[in-house]
């Protein structure tokens, strides 16, 4: 049927054509977290044929870019000992190395600063992530209190950006990611 200018309407779309996901899987990791999040992220990265980026977002530090592009993470509390957050990141990285040593995928670790949902969403855009993998809250009064105060990272991520979010249940997982200092 002709349109207003006498030209034919363009052909209607024939349906969705899938595209290959090429960006890495971004896994939000925290010290002491159930390994199910990491394992599902590895499974997805392996199945998609992409890399894995494990990111720890620390709300107690801020990023400061130094000349030359180096980024330093500094505590937001001037009385805090910076060694604590450095040690937490180092222990977390050691735990990831131990768990991923034979996974057969390319992976990296990123230490982020700020509120976790915002930091993960920003980093997902920066690295062109195909999807983000996070866990549900853990059982226990402390975790419920923390979620009530800060909100659910998974829910905030699901509402704040365009990258799909995979939420892994953690309620009854026993094995944990090393890194609790």
N, C-alpha and C positions, 0 to 999 in steps of 0.2 A: 504494500500500500504506500502511495507517495506521501511524503510529509509536506509541510507548508511551502517549501522552496521547490517542489516537484521532484525531489530526489527520493530514492527508496530508503526505507528505514534500514539501519544497520542490522545485520543478522543477529537474531537473539543468541545469547550465550548458550552454549551446549551443555553447560554444567560445570561443576567445580573440577579443576585439574590440580591434583596434589603437587606440591613442590617439595623438594628435598630440603630438610632442615640442615643447615650448615654450621650454625653457631653452637657454642659449647652448652652443656648442661651446667647450670649454676646451682650448687648445693649450699644452702645456708647451714653452717655447722657451728656448734657451740661445745665448749668443754663439758664432758659428762653426758652428752646427748646419746640417746639410743642409736645403735649402729644401723638400724633399719633405714634411716634417712640416707646415710652414706651408701648403703648397699643398693637401694632403689635408684639413686642417682647414678651409680656405676652401671647398673643394669641398663638404664635408659641411654647413657652415653655410649655404651658398648653396642646396644641395639641400633642406635641411630648412626653409629660410625663417626661420632664427634668426640671432642675432648671434654674433660670435666674440670670445672673450676670450683674449688671448695672455698667458700668465703665466710669469714668470721667478722661480724659487725659488732664492735665494742662501743657501747653507748657512753663509756667513761673516758673516751679519748677523742681528741679532735685532730684533724689532719693539718699539717703546715707544710707548704711546698717551699723548699729551699732553692737557692740558685742552682742551676744545672738540672732542675727537674726532679731531684730527690724529694720524696715525701716522708716526713717525720710524723709519727703518731705521738701526741703529747697528752698527758692527763689533764682533764678539765678541773681537777681538784689540785690547787697549788700545794696542798699539804700531803698529797698522795705520793707514794713511792713508785716512780715509773717502772722500777724493776718488776713489780708485781704484774703489770699488764704485759710487759715484755716476756716474762716467764710463762704466763698463761698462753700467749701466742706460740712460744717455742715448744711448750708441752703439747699443744694441740697439733702443731705441725709434725712433731715426732709421732704422735698417735696416728695421724693420717698416713705418714710414711709406712708405718708398721702394717696398717690395715690395707693399704693400696699397693704394697710392694709387688704383688703377683696378680694384680687385677687385669693386666694386659691392655690398659688404656693410657692415653696421655692425660696428665692431670697437673694442676697447679694450685697454689694456695694464695689467697688474697686476704690481707688484714685490712678491714674497713673501719671507719669511725662513724659514730653517730647512731641515731635510732635505727634499729635493725631493718624494719620494713622499708624505710626510705633509702638506707644505704644499699640494700640488696636491689631495689628497683633501679636506682641510679647506676649501679655497677652492671646490672643486666643490660641496660641500654648501652653502656660504654663498651662492653665486650661482645655485643650482638648475640646475647644468649638466646637459645631456642626455647628454653623453658627454665623455670626455677623450681627446685625441690626443697621443701621445708617440712618440718615435723609439726605434729599437733602438740599441745601442751602436755606435760607429763602429769601423772597423778601426784597428789600431795597438796597440803595446805599452802606451802610456800609458793608452789607453781601457780595455784589458783589465785593467790593474792597478787602475785606478779602480773598475771594476765589481766586481772581486774584493774590494776593501776595502769599498765602500759598498753593493754589491748593485745589481741591475737596478731602475731606477725603474719600468719597465713591469711587471715581475713583482711588485714590492711593491705597486703600485697595484692590479693585478688581484686581489690577495689581501686588500686592506685596506679596501675600501669597495664600495658597491652601484652606483656609476655605471659603465656600460660603458666599457671602455678599448680604443681603436683603436691598434695598434702599427704604425708605419710603418718598413719596413726602410730603413736608411741606409748600408749597407756600401759601396756604390760610387757615391754621389752626389757630384758635383763642385761644383755651385753651393751657396754657403753664405750664411747669414744674416749680415749685417754685425753687428759688435759686438765683435769680438775686439780688445781693447786691447793 
